[in-house]
Amino acid sequence: MEKEIVLQSTITCPNCGHEKEETMPTDACQYFYECESCKQVLKAKDGDCCVYCSYGTVACPPIQDGGKSSCCS
Ligand SMILES: [Zn+2]
């Protein structure tokens, strides 16, 4: 069964609450993300592989695809 991978994720900045929809890369994980509103650089939380898993609405594509616990290992 084909799973549909969602590439759009809305990141919510924990510092200022700014929300921004971003397109996630499918072949890499993004560990840092700069909020365009307050310029705070977000880092993935401990145990999360990327900022989308920590602050986004959708888990990153490698996790959606394979049920892996991390996209970077
Ligand atoms: Zn912010």
PDB file of the backbone (N, CA, C, O) and the ligand in Angstrom, with CONECT records:
HET     ZN  A 101       1
ATOM      1  N   MET A   1       0.835  -1.196   0.000  1.00  0.00           N
ATOM      2  CA  MET A   1       0.000   0.000   0.000  1.00  0.00           C
ATOM      3  C   MET A   1       0.874   1.252   0.000  1.00  0.00           C
ATOM      4  O   MET A   1       1.777   1.402   0.823  1.00  0.00           O
ATOM      5  N   GLU A   2       0.587   2.125  -0.924  1.00  0.00           N
ATOM      6  CA  GLU A   2       1.371   3.355  -1.023  1.00  0.00           C
ATOM      7  C   GLU A   2       0.987   4.313   0.091  1.00  0.00           C
ATOM      8  O   GLU A   2      -0.185   4.595   0.340  1.00  0.00           O
ATOM      9  N   LYS A   3       2.004   4.784   0.729  1.00  0.00           N
ATOM     10  CA  LYS A   3       1.736   5.803   1.735  1.00  0.00           C
ATOM     11  C   LYS A   3       1.948   7.166   1.110  1.00  0.00           C
ATOM     12  O   LYS A   3       2.857   7.371   0.306  1.00  0.00           O
ATOM     13  N   GLU A   4       1.110   8.068   1.489  1.00  0.00           N
ATOM     14  CA  GLU A   4       1.276   9.415   0.965  1.00  0.00           C
ATOM     15  C   GLU A   4       2.162  10.206   1.909  1.00  0.00           C
ATOM     16  O   GLU A   4       1.854  10.366   3.090  1.00  0.00           O
ATOM     17  N   ILE A   5       3.259  10.695   1.373  1.00  0.00           N
ATOM     18  CA  ILE A   5       4.195  11.452   2.191  1.00  0.00           C
ATOM     19  C   ILE A   5       3.846  12.936   2.104  1.00  0.00           C
ATOM     20  O   ILE A   5       3.738  13.511   1.021  1.00  0.00           O
ATOM     21  N   VAL A   6       3.682  13.511   3.235  1.00  0.00           N
ATOM     22  CA  VAL A   6       3.368  14.939   3.285  1.00  0.00           C
ATOM     23  C   VAL A   6       4.657  15.733   3.352  1.00  0.00           C
ATOM     24  O   VAL A   6       5.499  15.490   4.216  1.00  0.00           O
ATOM     25  N   LEU A   7       4.810  16.672   2.452  1.00  0.00           N
ATOM     26  CA  LEU A   7       6.046  17.456   2.430  1.00  0.00           C
ATOM     27  C   LEU A   7       5.883  18.859   3.010  1.00  0.00           C
ATOM     28  O   LEU A   7       6.861  19.563   3.264  1.00  0.00           O
ATOM     29  N   GLN A   8       4.650  19.240   3.210  1.00  0.00           N
ATOM     30  CA  GLN A   8       4.430  20.570   3.781  1.00  0.00           C
ATOM     31  C   GLN A   8       4.272  20.441   5.285  1.00  0.00           C
ATOM     32  O   GLN A   8       3.487  19.625   5.768  1.00  0.00           O
ATOM     33  N   SER A   9       5.001  21.229   6.005  1.00  0.00           N
ATOM     34  CA  SER A   9       4.883  21.227   7.451  1.00  0.00           C
ATOM     35  C   SER A   9       4.876  22.658   7.949  1.00  0.00           C
ATOM     36  O   SER A   9       5.649  23.492   7.478  1.00  0.00           O
ATOM     37  N   THR A  10       4.019  22.936   8.883  1.00  0.00           N
ATOM     38  CA  THR A  10       3.982  24.284   9.438  1.00  0.00           C
ATOM     39  C   THR A  10       4.792  24.315  10.721  1.00  0.00           C
ATOM     40  O   THR A  10       4.456  23.652  11.702  1.00  0.00           O
ATOM     41  N   ILE A  11       5.848  25.082  10.701  1.00  0.00           N
ATOM     42  CA  ILE A  11       6.700  25.219  11.870  1.00  0.00           C
ATOM     43  C   ILE A  11       6.190  26.361  12.739  1.00  0.00           C
ATOM     44  O   ILE A  11       5.938  27.464  12.254  1.00  0.00           O
ATOM     45  N   THR A  12       6.044  26.085  14.010  1.00  0.00           N
ATOM     46  CA  THR A  12       5.664  27.126  14.962  1.00  0.00           C
ATOM     47  C   THR A  12       6.866  27.465  15.824  1.00  0.00           C
ATOM     48  O   THR A  12       7.419  26.603  16.508  1.00  0.00           O
ATOM     49  N   CYS A  13       7.259  28.712  15.783  1.00  0.00           N
ATOM     50  CA  CYS A  13       8.403  29.155  16.570  1.00  0.00           C
ATOM     51  C   CYS A  13       8.043  29.158  18.055  1.00  0.00           C
ATOM     52  O   CYS A  13       7.067  29.794  18.452  1.00  0.00           O
ATOM     53  N   PRO A  14       8.816  28.458  18.870  1.00  0.00           N
ATOM     54  CA  PRO A  14       8.523  28.413  20.299  1.00  0.00           C
ATOM     55  C   PRO A  14       8.857  29.729  21.003  1.00  0.00           C
ATOM     56  O   PRO A  14       8.431  29.960  22.135  1.00  0.00           O
ATOM     57  N   ASN A  15       9.607  30.574  20.337  1.00  0.00           N
ATOM     58  CA  ASN A  15      10.018  31.838  20.944  1.00  0.00           C
ATOM     59  C   ASN A  15       8.964  32.923  20.776  1.00  0.00           C
ATOM     60  O   ASN A  15       8.621  33.615  21.735  1.00  0.00           O
ATOM     61  N   CYS A  16       8.446  33.072  19.553  1.00  0.00           N
ATOM     62  CA  CYS A  16       7.507  34.165  19.298  1.00  0.00           C
ATOM     63  C   CYS A  16       6.144  33.687  18.815  1.00  0.00           C
ATOM     64  O   CYS A  16       5.210  34.482  18.707  1.00  0.00           O
ATOM     65  N   GLY A  17       6.023  32.384  18.521  1.00  0.00           N
ATOM     66  CA  GLY A  17       4.731  31.858  18.102  1.00  0.00           C
ATOM     67  C   GLY A  17       4.429  32.033  16.631  1.00  0.00           C
ATOM     68  O   GLY A  17       3.333  31.710  16.172  1.00  0.00           O
ATOM     69  N   HIS A  18       5.414  32.551  15.877  1.00  0.00           N
ATOM     70  CA  HIS A  18       5.224  32.746  14.447  1.00  0.00           C
ATOM     71  C   HIS A  18       5.085  31.394  13.737  1.00  0.00           C
ATOM     72  O   HIS A  18       5.838  30.460  14.016  1.00  0.00           O
ATOM     73  N   GLU A  19       4.123  31.300  12.824  1.00  0.00           N
ATOM     74  CA  GLU A  19       3.933  30.066  12.076  1.00  0.00           C
ATOM     75  C   GLU A  19       4.300  30.275  10.629  1.00  0.00           C
ATOM     76  O   GLU A  19       3.985  31.307  10.035  1.00  0.00           O
ATOM     77  N   LYS A  20       4.975  29.279  10.059  1.00  0.00           N
ATOM     78  CA  LYS A  20       5.387  29.382   8.663  1.00  0.00           C
ATOM     79  C   LYS A  20       5.317  28.001   8.039  1.00  0.00           C
ATOM     80  O   LYS A  20       5.851  27.032   8.579  1.00  0.00           O
ATOM     81  N   GLU A  21       4.654  27.923   6.897  1.00  0.00           N
ATOM     82  CA  GLU A  21       4.623  26.645   6.188  1.00  0.00           C
ATOM     83  C   GLU A  21       5.883  26.494   5.366  1.00  0.00           C
ATOM     84  O   GLU A  21       6.260  27.389   4.609  1.00  0.00           O
ATOM     85  N   GLU A  22       6.527  25.356   5.524  1.00  0.00           N
ATOM     86  CA  GLU A  22       7.766  25.084   4.805  1.00  0.00           C
ATOM     87  C   GLU A  22       7.635  23.755   4.069  1.00  0.00           C
ATOM     88  O   GLU A  22       6.851  22.885   4.449  1.00  0.00           O
ATOM     89  N   THR A  23       8.424  23.623   3.010  1.00  0.00           N
ATOM     90  CA  THR A  23       8.498  22.346   2.318  1.00  0.00           C
ATOM     91  C   THR A  23       9.716  21.591   2.817  1.00  0.00           C
ATOM     92  O   THR A  23      10.831  22.112   2.790  1.00  0.00           O
ATOM     93  N   MET A  24       9.504  20.371   3.268  1.00  0.00           N
ATOM     94  CA  MET A  24      10.609  19.603   3.843  1.00  0.00           C
ATOM     95  C   MET A  24      11.419  18.920   2.751  1.00  0.00           C
ATOM     96  O   MET A  24      10.860  18.447   1.761  1.00  0.00           O
ATOM     97  N   PRO A  25      12.737  18.868   2.930  1.00  0.00           N
ATOM     98  CA  PRO A  25      13.572  18.111   2.005  1.00  0.00           C
ATOM     99  C   PRO A  25      13.358  16.624   2.249  1.00  0.00           C
ATOM    100  O   PRO A  25      13.164  16.200   3.388  1.00  0.00           O
ATOM    101  N   THR A  26      13.393  15.832   1.183  1.00  0.00           N
ATOM    102  CA  THR A  26      13.142  14.396   1.350  1.00  0.00           C
ATOM    103  C   THR A  26      14.417  13.609   1.571  1.00  0.00           C
ATOM    104  O   THR A  26      14.368  12.460   2.008  1.00  0.00           O
ATOM    105  N   ASP A  27      15.560  14.212   1.273  1.00  0.00           N
ATOM    106  CA  ASP A  27      16.801  13.451   1.310  1.00  0.00           C
ATOM    107  C   ASP A  27      17.756  13.952   2.378  1.00  0.00           C
ATOM    108  O   ASP A  27      18.899  13.499   2.449  1.00  0.00           O
ATOM    109  N   ALA A  28      17.312  14.862   3.192  1.00  0.00           N
ATOM    110  CA  ALA A  28      18.188  15.374   4.237  1.00  0.00           C
ATOM    111  C   ALA A  28      17.317  15.847   5.379  1.00  0.00           C
ATOM    112  O   ALA A  28      16.128  16.120   5.215  1.00  0.00           O
ATOM    113  N   CYS A  29      17.932  15.936   6.524  1.00  0.00           N
ATOM    114  CA  CYS A  29      17.153  16.486   7.629  1.00  0.00           C
ATOM    115  C   CYS A  29      17.695  17.861   7.957  1.00  0.00           C
ATOM    116  O   CYS A  29      18.870  18.166   7.751  1.00  0.00           O
ATOM    117  N   GLN A  30      16.822  18.654   8.459  1.00  0.00           N
ATOM    118  CA  GLN A  30      17.188  20.033   8.764  1.00  0.00           C
ATOM    119  C   GLN A  30      17.236  20.193  10.265  1.00  0.00           C
ATOM    120  O   GLN A  30      16.213  20.129  10.946  1.00  0.00           O
ATOM    121  N   TYR A  31      18.432  20.400  10.770  1.00  0.00           N
ATOM    122  CA  TYR A  31      18.610  20.452  12.219  1.00  0.00           C
ATOM    123  C   TYR A  31      18.435  21.866  12.759  1.00  0.00           C
ATOM    124  O   TYR A  31      18.102  22.065  13.927  1.00  0.00           O
ATOM    125  N   PHE A  32      18.665  22.834  11.895  1.00  0.00           N
ATOM    126  CA  PHE A  32      18.526  24.227  12.311  1.00  0.00           C
ATOM    127  C   PHE A  32      17.491  24.926  11.454  1.00  0.00           C
ATOM    128  O   PHE A  32      17.307  24.596  10.282  1.00  0.00           O
ATOM    129  N   TYR A  33      16.826  25.882  12.045  1.00  0.00           N
ATOM    130  CA  TYR A  33      15.832  26.649  11.308  1.00  0.00           C
ATOM    131  C   TYR A  33      15.764  28.039  11.912  1.00  0.00           C
ATOM    132  O   TYR A  33      15.562  28.191  13.117  1.00  0.00           O
ATOM    133  N   GLU A  34      15.933  29.047  11.077  1.00  0.00           N
ATOM    134  CA  GLU A  34      15.862  30.407  11.591  1.00  0.00           C
ATOM    135  C   GLU A  34      14.466  30.965  11.415  1.00  0.00           C
ATOM    136  O   GLU A  34      13.931  31.013  10.307  1.00  0.00           O
ATOM    137  N   CYS A  35      13.886  31.383  12.524  1.00  0.00           N
ATOM    138  CA  CYS A  35      12.567  31.998  12.471  1.00  0.00           C
ATOM    139  C   CYS A  35      12.660  33.314  11.714  1.00  0.00           C
ATOM    140  O   CYS A  35      13.502  34.158  12.022  1.00  0.00           O
ATOM    141  N   GLU A  36      11.783  33.487  10.712  1.00  0.00           N
ATOM    142  CA  GLU A  36      11.868  34.713   9.919  1.00  0.00           C
ATOM    143  C   GLU A  36      11.318  35.913  10.675  1.00  0.00           C
ATOM    144  O   GLU A  36      11.549  37.058  10.287  1.00  0.00           O
ATOM    145  N   SER A  37      10.598  35.652  11.743  1.00  0.00           N
ATOM    146  CA  SER A  37      10.011  36.750  12.487  1.00  0.00           C
ATOM    147  C   SER A  37      10.957  37.301  13.552  1.00  0.00           C
ATOM    148  O   SER A  37      11.237  38.499  13.575  1.00  0.00           O
ATOM    149  N   CYS A  38      11.451  36.421  14.441  1.00  0.00           N
ATOM    150  CA  CYS A  38      12.274  36.909  15.543  1.00  0.00           C
ATOM    151  C   CYS A  38      13.751  36.576  15.362  1.00  0.00           C
ATOM    152  O   CYS A  38      14.583  36.950  16.188  1.00  0.00           O
ATOM    153  N   LYS A  39      14.077  35.861  14.263  1.00  0.00           N
ATOM    154  CA  LYS A  39      15.459  35.514  13.924  1.00  0.00           C
ATOM    155  C   LYS A  39      16.114  34.553  14.918  1.00  0.00           C
ATOM    156  O   LYS A  39      17.326  34.342  14.888  1.00  0.00           O
ATOM    157  N   GLN A  40      15.310  33.987  15.780  1.00  0.00           N
ATOM    158  CA  GLN A  40      15.833  32.957  16.662  1.00  0.00           C
ATOM    159  C   GLN A  40      16.143  31.706  15.837  1.00  0.00           C
ATOM    160  O   GLN A  40      15.340  31.282  15.006  1.00  0.00           O
ATOM    161  N   VAL A  41      17.316  31.126  16.079  1.00  0.00           N
ATOM    162  CA  VAL A  41      17.657  29.886  15.380  1.00  0.00           C
ATOM    163  C   VAL A  41      17.171  28.710  16.215  1.00  0.00           C
ATOM    164  O   VAL A  41      17.654  28.470  17.322  1.00  0.00           O
ATOM    165  N   LEU A  42      16.217  27.992  15.668  1.00  0.00           N
ATOM    166  CA  LEU A  42      15.678  26.828  16.366  1.00  0.00           C
ATOM    167  C   LEU A  42      16.556  25.626  16.093  1.00  0.00           C
ATOM    168  O   LEU A  42      17.052  25.441  14.982  1.00  0.00           O
ATOM    169  N   LYS A  43      16.741  24.822  17.106  1.00  0.00           N
ATOM    170  CA  LYS A  43      17.459  23.563  16.952  1.00  0.00           C
ATOM    171  C   LYS A  43      16.506  22.433  17.284  1.00  0.00           C
ATOM    172  O   LYS A  43      15.607  22.592  18.110  1.00  0.00           O
ATOM    173  N   ALA A  44      16.699  21.299  16.644  1.00  0.00           N
ATOM    174  CA  ALA A  44      15.882  20.138  16.979  1.00  0.00           C
ATOM    175  C   ALA A  44      16.058  19.791  18.450  1.00  0.00           C
ATOM    176  O   ALA A  44      17.152  19.903  19.002  1.00  0.00           O
ATOM    177  N   LYS A  45      14.975  19.371  19.070  1.00  0.00           N
ATOM    178  CA  LYS A  45      15.059  18.977  20.473  1.00  0.00           C
ATOM    179  C   LYS A  45      15.819  17.668  20.599  1.00  0.00           C
ATOM    180  O   LYS A  45      15.950  16.916  19.634  1.00  0.00           O
ATOM    181  N   ASP A  46      16.317  17.406  21.801  1.00  0.00           N
ATOM    182  CA  ASP A  46      16.983  16.132  22.049  1.00  0.00           C
ATOM    183  C   ASP A  46      16.043  14.983  21.703  1.00  0.00           C
ATOM    184  O   ASP A  46      14.884  14.968  22.118  1.00  0.00           O
ATOM    185  N   GLY A  47      16.550  14.034  20.949  1.00  0.00           N
ATOM    186  CA  GLY A  47      15.737  12.880  20.588  1.00  0.00           C
ATOM    187  C   GLY A  47      14.995  13.057  19.283  1.00  0.00           C
ATOM    188  O   GLY A  47      14.486  12.089  18.720  1.00  0.00           O
ATOM    189  N   ASP A  48      14.929  14.281  18.797  1.00  0.00           N
ATOM    190  CA  ASP A  48      14.301  14.515  17.506  1.00  0.00           C
ATOM    191  C   ASP A  48      15.384  14.697  16.459  1.00  0.00           C
ATOM    192  O   ASP A  48      16.464  15.211  16.747  1.00  0.00           O
ATOM    193  N   CYS A  49      15.081  14.266  15.229  1.00  0.00           N
ATOM    194  CA  CYS A  49      16.122  14.284  14.214  1.00  0.00           C
ATOM    195  C   CYS A  49      16.174  15.600  13.471  1.00  0.00           C
ATOM    196  O   CYS A  49      17.190  15.912  12.850  1.00  0.00           O
ATOM    197  N   CYS A  50      15.120  16.373  13.516  1.00  0.00           N
ATOM    198  CA  CYS A  50      15.136  17.625  12.770  1.00  0.00           C
ATOM    199  C   CYS A  50      14.095  18.590  13.330  1.00  0.00           C
ATOM    200  O   CYS A  50      13.246  18.209  14.135  1.00  0.00           O
ATOM    201  N   VAL A  51      14.173  19.815  12.903  1.00  0.00           N
ATOM    202  CA  VAL A  51      13.273  20.839  13.430  1.00  0.00           C
ATOM    203  C   VAL A  51      11.813  20.563  13.085  1.00  0.00           C
ATOM    204  O   VAL A  51      10.909  20.997  13.799  1.00  0.00           O
ATOM    205  N   TYR A  52      11.588  19.842  11.990  1.00  0.00           N
ATOM    206  CA  TYR A  52      10.207  19.555  11.627  1.00  0.00           C
ATOM    207  C   TYR A  52       9.574  18.589  12.623  1.00  0.00           C
ATOM    208  O   TYR A  52       8.392  18.701  12.949  1.00  0.00           O
ATOM    209  N   CYS A  53      10.376  17.640  13.102  1.00  0.00           N
ATOM    210  CA  CYS A  53       9.847  16.703  14.105  1.00  0.00           C
ATOM    211  C   CYS A  53       9.591  17.417  15.423  1.00  0.00           C
ATOM    212  O   CYS A  53       8.669  17.065  16.159  1.00  0.00           O
ATOM    213  N   SER A  54      10.405  18.416  15.719  1.00  0.00           N
ATOM    214  CA  SER A  54      10.263  19.110  16.994  1.00  0.00           C
ATOM    215  C   SER A  54       9.184  20.187  16.959  1.00  0.00           C
ATOM    216  O   SER A  54       8.398  20.319  17.898  1.00  0.00           O
ATOM    217  N   TYR A  55       9.149  20.945  15.887  1.00  0.00           N
ATOM    218  CA  TYR A  55       8.287  22.131  15.876  1.00  0.00           C
ATOM    219  C   TYR A  55       7.255  22.142  14.756  1.00  0.00           C
ATOM    220  O   TYR A  55       6.389  23.016  14.715  1.00  0.00           O
ATOM    221  N   GLY A  56       7.343  21.182  13.853  1.00  0.00           N
ATOM    222  CA  GLY A  56       6.420  21.174  12.736  1.00  0.00           C
ATOM    223  C   GLY A  56       5.141  20.418  13.050  1.00  0.00           C
ATOM    224  O   GLY A  56       5.024  19.757  14.082  1.00  0.00           O
ATOM    225  N   THR A  57       4.197  20.528  12.149  1.00  0.00           N
ATOM    226  CA  THR A  57       2.920  19.844  12.325  1.00  0.00           C
ATOM    227  C   THR A  57       2.996  18.408  11.838  1.00  0.00           C
ATOM    228  O   THR A  57       2.151  17.585  12.189  1.00  0.00           O
ATOM    229  N   VAL A  58       4.013  18.100  11.024  1.00  0.00           N
ATOM    230  CA  VAL A  58       4.124  16.789  10.409  1.00  0.00           C
ATOM    231  C   VAL A  58       5.539  16.270  10.617  1.00  0.00           C
ATOM    232  O   VAL A  58       6.498  17.036  10.526  1.00  0.00           O
ATOM    233  N   ALA A  59       5.677  14.985  10.894  1.00  0.00           N
ATOM    234  CA  ALA A  59       7.013  14.400  11.013  1.00  0.00           C
ATOM    235  C   ALA A  59       7.705  14.423   9.657  1.00  0.00           C
ATOM    236  O   ALA A  59       7.054  14.468   8.614  1.00  0.00           O
ATOM    237  N   CYS A  60       9.027  14.391   9.687  1.00  0.00           N
ATOM    238  CA  CYS A  60       9.776  14.521   8.442  1.00  0.00           C
ATOM    239  C   CYS A  60       9.590  13.291   7.543  1.00  0.00           C
ATOM    240  O   CYS A  60       9.248  12.211   8.024  1.00  0.00           O
ATOM    241  N   PRO A  61       9.818  13.464   6.240  1.00  0.00           N
ATOM    242  CA  PRO A  61       9.520  12.405   5.262  1.00  0.00           C
ATOM    243  C   PRO A  61      10.152  11.046   5.557  1.00  0.00           C
ATOM    244  O   PRO A  61       9.454  10.041   5.416  1.00  0.00           O
ATOM    245  N   PRO A  62      11.417  10.942   5.954  1.00  0.00           N
ATOM    246  CA  PRO A  62      11.973   9.604   6.211  1.00  0.00           C
ATOM    247  C   PRO A  62      11.225   8.867   7.322  1.00  0.00           C
ATOM    248  O   PRO A  62      11.117   7.642   7.280  1.00  0.00           O
ATOM    249  N   ILE A  63      10.727   9.569   8.278  1.00  0.00           N
ATOM    250  CA  ILE A  63       9.983   8.924   9.358  1.00  0.00           C
ATOM    251  C   ILE A  63       8.598   8.514   8.890  1.00  0.00           C
ATOM    252  O   ILE A  63       8.115   7.437   9.241  1.00  0.00           O
ATOM    253  N   GLN A  64       7.962   9.356   8.109  1.00  0.00           N
ATOM    254  CA  GLN A  64       6.673   8.979   7.538  1.00  0.00           C
ATOM    255  C   GLN A  64       6.826   7.758   6.645  1.00  0.00           C
ATOM    256  O   GLN A  64       5.943   6.902   6.597  1.00  0.00           O
ATOM    257  N   ASP A  65       7.928   7.680   5.953  1.00  0.00           N
ATOM    258  CA  ASP A  65       8.128   6.633   4.962  1.00  0.00           C
ATOM    259  C   ASP A  65       8.421   5.289   5.609  1.00  0.00           C
ATOM    260  O   ASP A  65       7.830   4.271   5.251  1.00  0.00           O
ATOM    261  N   GLY A  66       9.345   5.301   6.570  1.00  0.00           N
ATOM    262  CA  GLY A  66       9.817   4.011   7.045  1.00  0.00           C
ATOM    263  C   GLY A  66       9.545   3.702   8.499  1.00  0.00           C
ATOM    264  O   GLY A  66       9.918   2.630   8.975  1.00  0.00           O
ATOM    265  N   GLY A  67       8.916   4.594   9.211  1.00  0.00           N
ATOM    266  CA  GLY A  67       8.707   4.343  10.616  1.00  0.00           C
ATOM    267  C   GLY A  67      10.007   4.335  11.392  1.00  0.00           C
ATOM    268  O   GLY A  67      10.081   3.795  12.496  1.00  0.00           O
ATOM    269  N   LYS A  68      11.022   4.931  10.812  1.00  0.00           N
ATOM    270  CA  LYS A  68      12.305   4.998  11.512  1.00  0.00           C
ATOM    271  C   LYS A  68      12.216   6.002  12.657  1.00  0.00           C
ATOM    272  O   LYS A  68      11.379   6.905  12.658  1.00  0.00           O
ATOM    273  N   SER A  69      13.094   5.819  13.618  1.00  0.00           N
ATOM    274  CA  SER A  69      13.075   6.743  14.739  1.00  0.00           C
ATOM    275  C   SER A  69      13.895   7.975  14.440  1.00  0.00           C
ATOM    276  O   SER A  69      13.761   8.993  15.119  1.00  0.00           O
ATOM    277  N   SER A  70      14.749   7.896  13.423  1.00  0.00           N
ATOM    278  CA  SER A  70      15.555   9.039  13.048  1.00  0.00           C
ATOM    279  C   SER A  70      15.858   8.976  11.572  1.00  0.00           C
ATOM    280  O   SER A  70      16.030   7.897  11.005  1.00  0.00           O
ATOM    281  N   CYS A  71      15.923  10.148  10.948  1.00  0.00           N
ATOM    282  CA  CYS A  71      16.237  10.168   9.526  1.00  0.00           C
ATOM    283  C   CYS A  71      17.738  10.330   9.298  1.00  0.00           C
ATOM    284  O   CYS A  71      18.194  10.290   8.155  1.00  0.00           O
ATOM    285  N   CYS A  72      18.509  10.512  10.364  1.00  0.00           N
ATOM    286  CA  CYS A  72      19.921  10.836  10.176  1.00  0.00           C
ATOM    287  C   CYS A  72      20.843   9.671  10.438  1.00  0.00           C
ATOM    288  O   CYS A  72      22.026   9.765  10.113  1.00  0.00           O
ATOM    289  N   SER A  73      20.373   8.583  11.004  1.00  0.00           N
ATOM    290  CA  SER A  73      21.276   7.503  11.385  1.00  0.00           C
ATOM    291  C   SER A  73      21.456   6.502  10.258  1.00  0.00           C
ATOM    292  O   SER A  73      22.189   5.525  10.412  1.00  0.00           O
TER     293      SER A  73
HETATM  294 ZN    ZN A 101      10.216  33.330  16.211  1.00  0.00          ZN2+
END
